[in-house]
Each structure stands twice: as structure tokens, then as C-alpha cells.
Amino acid sequence: MLRNRSYFFLLDRSFFVTFARYFTIMIKFILTILFSIMTLYAGAQTKREFRGAWIQCVNGQFEGLGRDRMQQTLSHQLDELQKDGVNAIFFQVRAECDALYPSKIEPWSRFLTGQQGRPPHPYWDPLQWMIEQCHNRGMELHAWINPYRAKTKTTKLMAANHVAILHPDLVFSYDNQWILNPGMSLTREYIISVAEDIVRRYDVDGLHIDDYFYPYPANGMPIPDENLYKELGGSYATIGDWRRANVNLFIRMLGEAVHRCKPWVKFGVSPFGIYRNVSSDPDGSDTNGLQNYDDLYADVLLWVREGWVDYCVPQLYWQIGHPVADYQKLIGWWDQHAYNRPLYIGEDVVRTTKYPDPQNPKSHQLPAKHRLHKRMQHVEGTVLWYAKAVADNVGNYGMTLREHYWRFKALTPLMPFLDDKPPQRPTRVKCLWTEDGPVLFWTPPAAKEWGDVTNRYVIYRFPAGRTVDLDDNTRIVCVTYKTMFPLPYKDGQTEYTYVVTALDRVGNESKGVSVKVKL
């Protein structure tokens, strides 16, 4: 009898163990389904999102590499960034009145060749190459210039055709740097001529300037422009007002020049992350750090309010809980002051992964910052500082973007103030069999004006029986600057509906053209 009871006990225990195992499997399955649904829903809400990354030269990462190694380095970074969901690159092409492209105005950069003025060997054009590489990956390319800096602290030898050598009267020295004097009209004209040269000659999607205006203050070191203020600034109550007016005028003139050359090129700025502290301005942020308005003489909110820039990317490089510049307070402040221009947030990858989430010490701050982004009404994207850290997957940052937050592709935000008219849809969309398998081909629509010109296309794929919904970015399989797309053929038994839409140069999307294929 005891033996029978043991048998039944073992039977019951075996049953419950088996039941528990299957129950656990079912719970995991249900949770997976729920997570997939939530992920799909989240993706569908972010079809338009700016996902940028800065690739800088001023840190010397390319200096002396030569063409082949630099191209290999950049190709690797771009490949990884594409997998991570990045859709725009800011490529630094002018760090100190020099050039990472052939220029008749400024010398070749030492950050490219190791010596300012020395052309690359073998000869090549990094800016043109980067435009082609980014467009091949469906990414925008924004040419990033530093407007006023003429010499960094570490540069020793200047080229004979450098502006500071040819026109030393345009430059002042400050903290072992040379700065083009913002108070001089010839300075504005010179910088604008450089920008116009880039925009006219290259198929860039944007022109981008960073946070350096008047120099970052050094202790006990005044800016040497008192005499110029006395000569030219008589109508301004203070030298600070005069300096801000100089930068304001430059920003307005530069934006107008960019759009005069090519109305579709986006002009943007990435200012220092604090506009003003509340101690200086009741409308300022609850911070206690250096200020754009008072220390760099950059009235960023004026530029945004007046529409002199097309987008703004404040550099919020601090962590949540920073005692002087709390990220959470700052993103909320900028969100309240976005006005009528797209607002993207500049994120420091290394610092984000270095600091723990105050609410969850086992995690770094990427999830918490992402949640803050989603709570903001006006934040339309992110720009990552810096690209190499993302490509190297520091703190698993890149992989988290790839597998979760930026898993599905996104189009860059609309800019109706530049153009709000969608282009015509592509024509002659058809699937043809080639020696490489089935390929979608199409023809760009006819265009009479610049706003009608298309330069890239979106490819959607829907399984048989699924409703075609172009608001669902989980169905986007490719954004391409080409007029063809190879299809993944298996056995010819599975039906899909492919939809091709056209994007104009600003990003407006046409209606779609559908093609049903069996793959």
C-alpha cells in the first residue's frame, strides 16, 4: 500500500513538474507575443524620427590614415550605424578654416593628411565619397562645419593659403586658439562664401554648424574685441548685446545663403545644452552652468523663433541627476521652447552608458532617457555623440538601438516650412527577373520645379492578406537613393505586396504604387 502511494506521489509530482514546465513555456510564449505587439505598435508610432550621428575629424581619428584605411574605417562605422537604425550622418568637413574636400578657398585639413595644406595621396574627395556612401545606405549626409574657429590648440603649422595667414586682421588669439572675429562683416562674408561653395558643389542634404561661436570663456582671459566694440558697437548698450547681434546677423545671413543656393538643403545648429540658467532669466532652465546667451553670445531661441535655422540639436551630454545640468530638467526645458522648428536631442553615448539609472541602478541610462524622449511633445529625434562609440557598441548602446528602440526604419521628420507638397508617385514600377534574381525597377516621376524632384524612395513589404498601411513603418524594408531594389527570392510560393513611394529632397512622401509578387 505504501508502495502504491509512493507511485501515485511520484505520478502526481511528475504531472505537476510537466505542467509547470509547459506553463512556463506558455507564459514565455505569451510574453513574447505581447512584446512583439508592443514593439510593432511602438514602431508604427515613429515613422518620422531623426536618428543622427556625428562623425568628427577634430579628434584626429583619421589623421594620416591614408585613403584606403580611412575608407575602411568609415565604411565599418556606416555599416554598423545603418544596422543600428541611423538615418542621417553629420560629417565634419571644416574644423579650423580647413577642408576635408578640395577647396579653392581653404587648405586641406591636417586632420586628414597630417599637415595642413598637404593634399591626400592617393588623391580623393572625402566629402563626395561620404555623400555617396551615405546615400547608398539610405542615409542623409549633413556637411558639418565649425564657423569661427581658425586654429585649434594643437595645430602648430599653418598653410600659406590659410585665412589667418592671408588676412590676420580677421583673427584674434584666445586661449591658444585663433578665432575669426565675429564682429567683422568680412568674417561673415568669408564664412558664408565657404558654406555656399559646399552647398553649390555637393549634393548634401544639410549644412550643420556646432556650438562654437564666441570662444568658450577661459578664466581671467577677456575677449580682445573692446576696441572694435568702441568703433562699431555704439548703438548697443553693452558689449554682450553687440556680440549677440553679430552672431545673430551671421546666423540669419548663413541660413538665407544656404537656401538661396539650394532651397531644400536643411540648415541646422547644435548649441551648447544650456540656453540660460534660471538665476539669469526667470524663463531659464533649473541649471547652474555655462550659458549660450551670456557666455557664448548665442541667442539660440531667437534663431528658432525667427525660423533662421531649420532644426536645433541642443547638446544634452549630461546624465540624469547631474548636479549642475540635469538631463531630465533640460530635455523638458528645451521641449517647452521648441517653437516652430524640429527639435532633436544631442546624446552623449559614453556618458549615457557610464551612469546608472537613478530609478534602476542595475541599468545604465539609455532606457530612462528613451522614456523621457517619448514623453516629450516636441522632440522629434536624436543625434548621437559620437558615431564611433555607437559603432563600437560601447555599453551595448548600438545593439540596444538595433534590437529595440530603432529596430524598424524611420523617415526623417517633415519640414513644411521648406516645402509641404508631396511629389508625384514613381512610374513604371515592375518586377523583372534578372540574372541575379527578381528585381523591382521604377522610374522617377516628372518634375517641373525643385520641390517636385525626388531623390530617394521607400520600399514597403506586406504579406498576403495584410492591409497596405503606409503609416506602419514596421513594413519598411528599405530607403534607397537608387531606382531598383533586389527582392529576396525563396521558392516562388509566398505572395507579397510591395509598395514603392517617392520622397522629395525635403522628405515629403508620395502616394504608393503596389506590385504583387511571389517569392
Backbone torsions as a table, in degrees:
resi	resn	phi	psi	omega
1	MET	NA	-41.5	177.0
2	LEU	-64.0	-37.0	179.9
3	ARG	-63.7	-41.9	179.3
4	ASN	-64.2	-40.5	177.8
5	ARG	-62.4	-40.5	177.2
6	SER	-61.7	-39.2	179.8
7	TYR	-61.6	-48.3	179.8
8	PHE	-64.8	-34.3	177.7
9	PHE	-63.4	-44.3	178.4
10	LEU	-65.2	-38.7	179.0
11	LEU	-62.7	-46.2	179.7
12	ASP	-62.3	-43.8	-179.7
13	ARG	-63.8	-41.6	178.4
14	SER	-61.8	-40.7	179.2
15	PHE	-61.7	-46.3	-177.0
16	PHE	-68.1	-36.2	176.8
17	VAL	-62.6	-44.7	179.2
18	THR	-64.5	-43.4	179.0
19	PHE	-60.8	-44.1	-179.3
20	ALA	-63.3	-38.5	-179.5
21	ARG	-64.6	-46.6	179.9
22	TYR	-68.4	-35.1	177.5
23	PHE	-62.2	-42.9	178.2
24	THR	-62.2	-42.2	179.1
25	ILE	-62.3	-43.1	-179.6
26	MET	-64.6	-41.1	178.6
27	ILE	-61.8	-45.0	178.8
28	LYS	-61.1	-40.4	179.7
29	PHE	-63.6	-45.1	179.9
30	ILE	-63.8	-42.9	178.9
31	LEU	-63.0	-37.8	177.5
32	THR	-63.0	-43.1	178.3
33	ILE	-62.4	-45.6	-180.0
34	LEU	-62.2	-41.4	179.0
35	PHE	-63.7	-40.5	179.4
36	SER	-63.1	-42.8	179.4
37	ILE	-63.4	-44.6	179.4
38	MET	-63.1	-40.2	179.8
39	THR	-65.6	-43.2	178.3
40	LEU	-62.6	-42.4	179.2
41	TYR	-62.7	-44.9	179.9
42	ALA	-61.6	-40.7	179.9
43	GLY	-64.2	-39.5	-177.5
44	ALA	-65.9	-20.5	-179.2
45	GLN	-85.3	-8.6	-173.5
46	THR	-124.5	44.6	177.7
47	LYS	-63.3	-34.1	177.6
48	ARG	-108.3	108.9	179.3
49	GLU	-155.7	129.6	177.4
50	PHE	-81.4	126.6	-178.4
51	ARG	-130.5	86.1	-172.8
52	GLY	-106.0	170.3	174.7
53	ALA	-151.5	140.2	177.8
54	TRP	-90.2	129.5	170.7
55	ILE	-113.2	108.0	-174.7
56	GLN	-99.3	154.0	173.8
57	CYS	-106.8	-22.8	-169.4
58	VAL	-66.7	-15.3	176.4
59	ASN	-82.3	-1.3	175.6
60	GLY	81.3	14.0	-175.8
61	GLN	-68.3	-18.2	-179.4
62	PHE	-109.6	-7.1	-171.0
63	GLU	-60.0	119.4	176.4
64	GLY	75.8	6.2	-179.5
65	LEU	-66.8	-31.8	-171.6
66	GLY	85.6	163.9	-173.5
67	ARG	-58.9	-52.5	-170.7
68	ASP	-65.4	-45.7	-179.0
69	ARG	-68.9	-35.8	178.4
70	MET	-67.8	-40.9	177.9
71	GLN	-65.1	-38.3	176.9
72	GLN	-63.4	-43.0	179.5
73	THR	-62.3	-47.7	-179.1
74	LEU	-67.5	-39.8	179.1
75	SER	-60.6	-42.4	177.8
76	HIS	-61.9	-46.9	-180.0
77	GLN	-61.0	-45.1	-178.6
78	LEU	-65.3	-39.0	178.1
79	ASP	-61.6	-45.4	-179.5
80	GLU	-67.7	-41.4	180.0
81	LEU	-64.6	-37.9	177.0
82	GLN	-62.0	-44.3	177.6
83	LYS	-62.9	-31.0	-178.8
84	ASP	-80.5	-5.0	175.9
85	GLY	99.0	4.6	-179.6
86	VAL	-65.2	136.9	179.9
87	ASN	-121.9	6.4	178.0
88	ALA	-154.9	140.7	179.7
89	ILE	-120.7	133.0	170.4
90	PHE	-102.2	109.8	-174.5
91	PHE	-107.3	119.5	-176.6
92	GLN	-75.0	116.5	-177.0
93	VAL	-117.4	-1.7	-179.5
94	ARG	-152.5	100.8	-175.1
95	ALA	-99.0	-30.4	-176.6
96	GLU	-153.0	59.1	-177.3
97	CYS	55.1	44.2	178.5
98	ASP	-132.6	-169.5	-173.3
99	ALA	-149.7	135.8	168.2
100	LEU	-100.2	41.2	177.9
101	TYR	-163.7	157.3	179.1
102	PRO	-67.7	121.5	-176.6
103	SER	-130.9	139.2	173.1
104	LYS	-88.1	-5.1	-176.8
105	ILE	-101.1	-41.9	-173.6
106	GLU	-129.2	156.8	-175.7
107	PRO	-77.5	159.5	171.8
108	TRP	-57.7	145.3	-175.5
109	SER	-79.8	140.6	173.0
110	ARG	-68.6	-21.4	178.0
111	PHE	-71.7	-7.1	174.0
112	LEU	-101.8	-51.3	-170.1
113	THR	-108.7	-9.0	-178.4
114	GLY	95.3	-16.6	177.8
115	GLN	-143.9	124.7	-179.3
116	GLN	-59.9	131.9	179.9
117	GLY	94.5	-16.6	-179.8
118	ARG	-82.4	124.3	179.3
119	PRO	-71.9	155.2	178.9
120	PRO	-69.2	149.5	176.7
121	HIS	-140.3	120.2	-2.3
122	PRO	-60.7	151.9	-175.4
123	TYR	-70.8	135.3	174.8
124	TRP	-160.2	170.3	-177.5
125	ASP	-117.6	98.1	-177.1
126	PRO	-58.5	-37.5	-179.0
127	LEU	-65.8	-47.4	179.4
128	GLN	-62.3	-41.3	179.4
129	TRP	-62.3	-42.6	-179.5
130	MET	-66.6	-38.0	176.4
131	ILE	-58.8	-47.0	-179.3
132	GLU	-63.6	-43.4	-178.0
133	GLN	-66.6	-41.8	179.0
134	CYS	-66.7	-44.6	179.4
135	HIS	-64.7	-35.3	176.4
136	ASN	-62.1	-24.2	179.6
137	ARG	-102.0	9.4	178.5
138	GLY	76.7	16.2	-177.7
139	MET	-101.1	150.4	168.9
140	GLU	-78.1	154.2	173.6
141	LEU	-123.7	118.4	176.2
142	HIS	-106.3	121.2	177.6
143	ALA	-74.9	122.5	-173.7
144	TRP	-104.9	121.1	178.9
145	ILE	-122.9	149.1	168.5
146	ASN	-96.3	116.8	-169.7
147	PRO	-70.1	-46.7	-167.6
148	TYR	-101.9	-25.0	-174.8
149	ARG	-68.7	126.4	-178.8
150	ALA	-105.7	-22.8	177.1
151	LYS	-155.0	130.0	173.9
152	THR	-79.8	170.2	-176.9
153	LYS	-65.3	-27.6	-173.5
154	THR	-94.3	-7.4	179.6
155	THR	-79.7	129.3	-177.2
156	LYS	-109.7	-39.4	-174.1
157	LEU	-111.9	123.2	-179.6
158	MET	-101.8	144.9	177.6
159	ALA	-72.1	154.0	-177.0
160	ALA	-64.1	-26.9	-179.0
161	ASN	-98.5	15.9	175.9
162	HIS	-72.8	144.2	-175.3
163	VAL	-59.5	-33.3	-179.9
164	ALA	-70.0	-24.6	176.7
165	ILE	-84.0	-41.5	-178.8
166	LEU	-75.3	-34.7	-176.0
167	HIS	-135.3	68.8	-177.0
168	PRO	-61.4	-19.8	179.4
169	ASP	-70.0	-15.7	179.8
170	LEU	-86.9	-4.8	-169.0
171	VAL	-120.8	143.1	166.3
172	PHE	-124.6	155.2	-179.1
173	SER	-94.7	138.1	179.5
174	TYR	-154.6	119.7	174.7
175	ASP	53.0	48.5	178.5
176	ASN	65.4	17.6	173.5
177	GLN	-118.8	162.8	169.5
178	TRP	-113.4	133.9	-176.0
179	ILE	-124.0	129.6	169.9
180	LEU	-65.1	128.4	-172.0
181	ASN	-70.9	111.9	-178.6
182	PRO	-64.8	-15.1	-177.7
183	GLY	-81.5	-3.2	-174.7
184	MET	-107.4	133.4	-179.4
185	SER	-63.4	-33.9	179.5
186	LEU	-65.2	-29.9	175.4
187	THR	-63.7	-48.4	179.1
188	ARG	-59.0	-45.6	-178.6
189	GLU	-63.0	-38.5	-178.7
190	TYR	-66.3	-50.1	-179.0
191	ILE	-61.6	-40.8	-179.7
192	ILE	-65.0	-35.5	177.2
193	SER	-63.6	-36.7	176.9
194	VAL	-65.7	-46.4	-179.7
195	ALA	-62.3	-43.6	179.0
196	GLU	-61.7	-38.2	178.8
197	ASP	-61.3	-42.8	178.9
198	ILE	-65.1	-48.7	-174.3
199	VAL	-66.5	-39.0	-179.2
200	ARG	-69.3	-39.9	-170.8
201	ARG	-87.8	-20.4	-172.4
202	TYR	-124.0	147.7	179.7
203	ASP	-85.3	58.3	178.3
204	VAL	-79.7	151.5	176.7
205	ASP	-89.7	-19.4	179.9
206	GLY	-158.5	160.4	170.2
207	LEU	-119.2	127.2	-170.3
208	HIS	-124.6	134.6	173.8
209	ILE	-119.5	152.2	-175.1
210	ASP	-100.7	-153.3	-166.1
211	ASP	-94.4	5.4	-176.2
212	TYR	-95.2	110.3	176.2
213	PHE	-117.0	-112.4	164.2
214	TYR	-62.2	149.6	-170.1
215	PRO	-65.7	150.3	172.4
216	TYR	-56.9	132.4	-172.6
217	PRO	-67.5	137.4	172.5
218	ALA	-107.0	140.7	-175.1
219	ASN	-54.8	127.0	175.2
220	GLY	70.1	14.8	-176.1
221	MET	-120.8	102.1	178.9
222	PRO	-75.2	151.1	174.5
223	ILE	-71.5	129.4	-174.0
224	PRO	-82.5	63.8	179.7
225	ASP	-131.1	19.4	-179.6
226	GLU	-60.3	-44.2	-177.9
227	ASN	-65.6	-37.8	179.5
228	LEU	-68.2	-36.6	176.2
229	TYR	-62.1	-43.7	178.7
230	LYS	-63.1	-32.0	-178.5
231	GLU	-79.8	-40.2	-170.9
232	LEU	-115.6	-15.5	-170.5
233	GLY	-104.5	27.2	-175.3
234	GLY	-60.2	-27.3	-176.9
235	SER	-84.5	-1.0	-178.1
236	TYR	-108.5	137.1	-174.6
237	ALA	-65.8	-35.5	-178.6
238	THR	-134.1	161.8	177.9
239	ILE	-66.7	-29.3	176.4
240	GLY	-64.3	-43.0	177.2
241	ASP	-60.8	-41.3	179.7
242	TRP	-64.4	-44.0	-179.8
243	ARG	-62.6	-44.1	178.2
244	ARG	-61.5	-40.2	179.0
245	ALA	-62.4	-36.8	178.5
246	ASN	-62.8	-46.0	-178.8
247	VAL	-70.0	-39.8	177.7
248	ASN	-57.5	-45.9	-179.6
249	LEU	-62.5	-41.7	179.0
250	PHE	-62.1	-46.0	-178.4
251	ILE	-61.1	-45.4	-179.9
252	ARG	-62.5	-44.2	-179.4
253	MET	-66.4	-39.0	-178.8
254	LEU	-66.4	-45.1	178.5
255	GLY	-61.2	-42.1	178.3
256	GLU	-63.8	-39.1	-179.8
257	ALA	-65.9	-42.4	178.9
258	VAL	-59.6	-47.7	-177.1
259	HIS	-74.4	-23.8	174.6
260	ARG	-69.1	-37.6	177.3
261	CYS	-70.6	-52.6	-178.9
262	LYS	-145.6	106.8	-173.8
263	PRO	-61.0	-18.4	-175.6
264	TRP	-91.7	-12.4	-178.5
265	VAL	-72.8	128.1	-176.0
266	LYS	-83.3	130.2	-179.6
267	PHE	-109.3	119.4	-176.0
268	GLY	-137.3	165.4	-176.8
269	VAL	-135.7	146.0	175.0
270	SER	-120.4	87.2	-176.3
271	PRO	-76.4	164.3	169.1
272	PHE	-53.7	150.2	-166.6
273	GLY	-73.7	-13.3	178.3
274	ILE	-111.4	123.7	175.5
275	TYR	-78.8	-61.5	172.2
276	ARG	-148.6	148.6	173.5
277	ASN	-80.0	153.6	179.9
278	VAL	-62.9	-23.7	177.4
279	SER	-68.9	-21.8	178.1
280	SER	-98.6	-25.0	-174.7
281	ASP	-151.4	124.4	179.3
282	PRO	-55.6	-23.9	179.0
283	ASP	-93.5	6.0	179.5
284	GLY	-77.9	177.1	-179.2
285	SER	-84.7	156.9	179.2
286	ASP	-78.4	69.0	-176.7
287	THR	-136.4	177.1	-178.7
288	ASN	-148.8	49.5	-177.5
289	GLY	-122.7	-170.9	176.1
290	LEU	-58.2	149.2	-171.8
291	GLN	-124.0	135.7	174.6
292	ASN	-55.0	-52.5	-171.3
293	TYR	-64.5	-44.4	-171.3
294	ASP	-93.5	-28.7	-172.7
295	ASP	-108.3	-33.4	177.9
296	LEU	-105.1	-7.8	177.8
297	TYR	60.8	39.2	179.8
298	ALA	-114.2	106.2	-179.7
299	ASP	-88.6	72.7	-170.6
300	VAL	-60.9	-40.5	-178.1
301	LEU	-63.4	-33.6	175.6
302	LEU	-62.0	-43.6	-179.0
303	TRP	-62.5	-39.2	-179.9
304	VAL	-70.4	-47.3	-178.5
305	ARG	-60.2	-40.9	-177.2
306	GLU	-81.8	-7.3	-179.7
307	GLY	74.3	25.8	179.1
308	TRP	-77.5	-19.2	174.3
309	VAL	-120.0	155.2	-178.0
310	ASP	-93.6	-20.9	174.6
311	TYR	-157.0	158.5	-178.2
312	CYS	-130.7	132.7	-178.5
313	VAL	-127.2	77.9	178.0
314	PRO	-60.5	137.2	-176.9
315	GLN	-85.2	91.6	179.7
316	LEU	-94.3	71.8	-171.7
317	TYR	-84.8	3.2	-177.3
318	TRP	-90.0	171.6	179.1
319	GLN	-95.2	161.0	170.3
320	ILE	-61.9	127.5	-179.4
321	GLY	93.3	3.5	177.2
322	HIS	-58.2	132.8	-173.2
323	PRO	-68.0	-24.2	-178.1
324	VAL	-104.1	-37.9	-176.0
325	ALA	-138.5	82.3	-177.0
326	ASP	-72.3	122.2	-178.8
327	TYR	-54.6	-44.2	-176.8
328	GLN	-62.3	-41.4	178.8
329	LYS	-67.8	-38.8	-175.0
330	LEU	-72.8	-40.7	-179.8
331	ILE	-64.9	-35.6	175.8
332	GLY	-66.7	-38.5	179.5
333	TRP	-65.8	-47.0	179.9
334	TRP	-64.9	-36.1	177.9
335	ASP	-60.5	-35.0	179.1
336	GLN	-76.6	-13.3	-176.4
337	HIS	-122.0	31.8	-179.3
338	ALA	-74.7	-31.0	-178.9
339	TYR	57.2	-129.7	-169.7
340	ASN	-110.1	27.8	179.1
341	ARG	-131.1	146.8	177.8
342	PRO	-57.1	137.4	179.0
343	LEU	-113.9	120.8	173.5
344	TYR	-115.5	154.8	-176.9
345	ILE	-110.4	127.2	174.8
346	GLY	-79.8	120.9	-175.0
347	GLU	-112.8	134.1	173.6
348	ASP	-89.6	112.6	-175.2
349	VAL	-66.4	-47.7	-176.0
350	VAL	-63.5	-45.9	-178.6
351	ARG	-66.7	-36.8	179.1
352	THR	-61.4	-38.2	-179.0
353	THR	-86.3	-13.8	-178.8
354	LYS	-79.7	-34.9	-172.9
355	TYR	-101.3	141.0	178.7
356	PRO	-78.1	155.0	173.4
357	ASP	-67.9	123.1	-179.7
358	PRO	-56.9	-28.1	179.7
359	GLN	-89.3	-14.3	-178.0
360	ASN	-148.2	82.0	-173.3
361	PRO	-59.1	-16.5	178.8
362	LYS	-77.8	-11.1	-177.4
363	SER	-116.2	147.6	168.5
364	HIS	-76.6	-173.4	-165.0
365	GLN	-91.6	1.0	179.8
366	LEU	-59.3	-48.9	179.5
367	PRO	-59.7	-41.6	-178.9
368	ALA	-65.5	-41.5	178.7
369	LYS	-67.1	-37.0	178.0
370	HIS	-63.2	-40.9	177.9
371	ARG	-62.9	-38.8	177.0
372	LEU	-61.9	-42.2	177.2
373	HIS	-55.6	-45.7	-175.7
374	LYS	-68.6	-23.5	178.9
375	ARG	-81.8	-17.0	-177.0
376	MET	-79.4	140.7	-177.1
377	GLN	-79.8	-31.1	-170.5
378	HIS	-114.1	-7.0	179.1
379	VAL	-73.0	121.6	-174.8
380	GLU	-115.2	12.7	178.7
381	GLY	165.5	-175.7	-173.6
382	THR	-140.0	145.7	169.7
383	VAL	-125.8	130.0	-169.8
384	LEU	-98.2	127.8	173.6
385	TRP	-108.7	110.6	4.6
386	TYR	-129.5	169.0	-170.5
387	ALA	-60.6	-40.8	-176.7
388	LYS	-61.5	-38.0	179.5
389	ALA	-63.3	-36.2	177.7
390	VAL	-70.3	-46.8	-179.6
391	ALA	-61.8	-33.7	178.1
392	ASP	-81.4	-2.4	177.3
393	ASN	58.9	43.4	177.4
394	VAL	-58.7	128.1	179.1
395	GLY	60.2	23.4	-177.9
396	ASN	63.3	22.7	-176.8
397	TYR	-64.4	-52.3	-177.6
398	GLY	-61.6	-42.7	-178.6
399	MET	-66.3	-33.7	177.8
400	THR	-66.6	-40.4	174.0
401	LEU	-60.7	-46.5	-174.8
402	ARG	-62.8	-41.1	-172.8
403	GLU	-93.8	-17.5	-174.2
404	HIS	-130.6	-80.2	-166.8
405	TYR	-66.7	-37.7	-179.2
406	TRP	-117.2	33.5	-177.7
407	ARG	-61.9	-39.0	-178.9
408	PHE	-103.1	148.0	-176.2
409	LYS	-67.7	153.4	177.9
410	ALA	-136.2	148.0	173.3
411	LEU	-90.2	151.3	179.2
412	THR	-68.9	152.8	-175.7
413	PRO	-61.0	153.7	178.5
414	LEU	-73.4	154.0	174.9
415	MET	-132.9	76.2	-174.7
416	PRO	-62.1	-20.8	177.6
417	PHE	-71.4	-17.6	172.3
418	LEU	-90.8	-44.4	179.5
419	ASP	-168.6	132.4	-179.6
420	ASP	-122.3	13.2	-177.9
421	LYS	-101.0	119.3	178.1
422	PRO	-65.9	149.0	176.6
423	PRO	-77.0	173.2	172.8
424	GLN	-71.2	158.1	-179.6
425	ARG	-73.7	159.2	176.5
426	PRO	-62.1	158.8	179.3
427	THR	-118.2	164.2	176.1
428	ARG	52.6	44.1	178.5
429	VAL	-78.8	121.6	-178.8
430	LYS	-154.4	156.1	176.4
431	CYS	-102.9	123.8	-179.8
432	LEU	-121.8	145.2	177.8
433	TRP	-87.7	127.0	178.7
434	THR	-119.9	178.1	178.4
435	GLU	-64.7	-17.6	177.6
436	ASP	-99.2	7.2	-179.2
437	GLY	107.9	-169.6	-177.7
438	PRO	-72.4	139.3	-178.6
439	VAL	-137.6	132.8	171.3
440	LEU	-80.5	131.4	174.9
441	PHE	-123.8	152.7	174.7
442	TRP	-156.3	169.3	-179.6
443	THR	-120.2	137.0	177.7
444	PRO	-60.5	146.2	177.2
445	PRO	-70.1	158.2	178.0
446	ALA	-65.9	148.8	-178.1
447	ALA	-138.2	132.8	177.4
448	LYS	-101.0	-32.4	-178.4
449	GLU	-127.6	168.5	-176.7
450	TRP	-59.3	-33.8	-178.8
451	GLY	-70.0	-13.5	178.9
452	ASP	-93.4	-12.3	-174.6
453	VAL	-73.2	130.2	175.5
454	THR	-101.8	145.3	178.6
455	ASN	-134.0	-4.0	173.0
456	ARG	-153.3	167.8	-170.0
457	TYR	-140.3	152.5	-179.8
458	VAL	-113.8	131.1	179.2
459	ILE	-110.9	122.2	176.8
460	TYR	-109.7	149.8	175.1
461	ARG	-132.3	130.1	-179.9
462	PHE	-125.2	129.4	175.5
463	PRO	-64.4	159.7	178.6
464	ALA	-57.0	133.7	178.7
465	GLY	89.5	-10.9	179.5
466	ARG	-89.4	135.5	-179.5
467	THR	-66.2	134.8	176.8
468	VAL	-72.7	117.7	-178.8
469	ASP	-136.2	104.5	-176.1
470	LEU	-77.1	-3.4	172.3
471	ASP	-83.7	-8.7	-177.4
472	ASP	-92.2	99.4	-176.2
473	ASN	-76.8	-5.9	173.8
474	THR	-70.1	-12.5	179.3
475	ARG	-94.7	-3.2	178.8
476	ILE	-76.2	124.5	177.9
477	VAL	-105.2	-19.1	-177.8
478	CYS	-164.1	142.7	163.7
479	VAL	-116.7	123.1	-171.7
480	THR	-137.2	146.1	173.9
481	TYR	-89.9	-0.3	179.5
482	LYS	-91.7	172.5	177.5
483	THR	-113.5	35.4	177.8
484	MET	-156.8	155.2	178.6
485	PHE	-150.7	115.8	178.7
486	PRO	-70.1	138.1	-177.2
487	LEU	-99.9	145.0	-178.2
488	PRO	-81.5	95.6	-176.5
489	TYR	-84.8	137.5	177.8
490	LYS	-116.3	-72.3	-177.8
491	ASP	-141.0	5.5	178.5
492	GLY	76.0	16.1	-174.7
493	GLN	-107.0	-14.8	-174.6
494	THR	-107.9	126.7	-176.6
495	GLU	-92.7	137.9	174.7
496	TYR	-133.4	153.9	168.1
497	THR	-106.6	119.7	174.8
498	TYR	-100.6	139.3	178.4
499	VAL	-124.9	132.2	178.6
500	VAL	-114.9	126.7	173.4
501	THR	-119.7	160.5	178.6
502	ALA	-110.2	142.7	173.1
503	LEU	-112.4	134.7	173.3
504	ASP	-81.1	-177.0	-172.1
505	ARG	-67.4	-22.0	177.9
506	VAL	-89.1	-21.1	178.5
507	GLY	115.1	1.3	174.3
508	ASN	-62.9	141.3	-174.1
509	GLU	-110.0	136.5	178.6
510	SER	-78.9	174.7	167.5
511	LYS	-68.7	163.0	-174.9
512	GLY	-97.3	158.6	172.7
513	VAL	-118.8	125.3	-173.4
514	SER	-99.4	146.1	174.3
515	VAL	-139.7	129.2	176.6
516	LYS	-96.7	132.2	-179.0
517	VAL	-139.1	156.0	172.4
518	LYS	-110.6	126.2	-174.6
519	LEU	-124.1	NA	NA
